[in-house]
Amino acid sequence: MSLLVAKDLDLERRRLYDQWKLSLQQAALARRGNDSIDPSNRFIDRSLKQD
């Protein structure tokens, strides 16, 4: 029984780690996209993305 619990916990830990890693990658991509926009147009770009 405890071996099954340990395996479940390990799978959950891996799933959460993968989810966290994906969030970091998405944040890095968003930052790169935002950095490539001319500063005077960032407000417009942000408002378009919200729609």
C-alpha positions in Angstrom: 0.0 0.0 0.0 2.7 2.5 0.9 4.5 1.8 -2.3 1.4 2.8 -4.3 1.1 6.0 -2.3 4.8 6.8 -2.9 4.3 6.2 -6.7 1.2 8.4 -6.7 3.1 11.1 -4.9 6.0 10.9 -7.3 3.7 11.1 -10.3 2.0 14.1 -8.8 5.3 15.8 -8.1 6.5 15.2 -11.6 3.2 16.5 -13.0 3.4 19.7 -10.9 7.1 20.2 -11.9 6.3 19.8 -15.6 3.4 22.2 -15.2 5.7 24.7 -13.4 8.3 24.3 -16.2 5.7 25.0 -18.9 4.6 28.1 -17.1 8.1 29.4 -17.0 8.6 28.7 -20.7 5.3 30.5 -21.5 6.3 33.5 -19.4 9.7 33.7 -21.1 8.0 33.6 -24.5 5.5 36.3 -23.5 8.4 38.4 -22.2 10.3 38.0 -25.4 7.2 39.0 -27.4 6.6 42.0 -25.2 10.3 43.1 -25.4 10.2 43.0 -29.2 7.3 45.5 -29.3 8.1 49.2 -29.5 7.5 50.7 -26.0 5.1 53.3 -27.4 2.9 50.5 -28.7 2.9 48.1 -25.7 -0.3 49.5 -24.2 -2.1 49.0 -27.4 -0.7 45.5 -27.8 -1.7 44.6 -24.2 -5.3 45.9 -24.7 -5.6 43.9 -28.0 -4.5 40.7 -26.3 -7.2 41.1 -23.5 -10.0 41.1 -26.1 
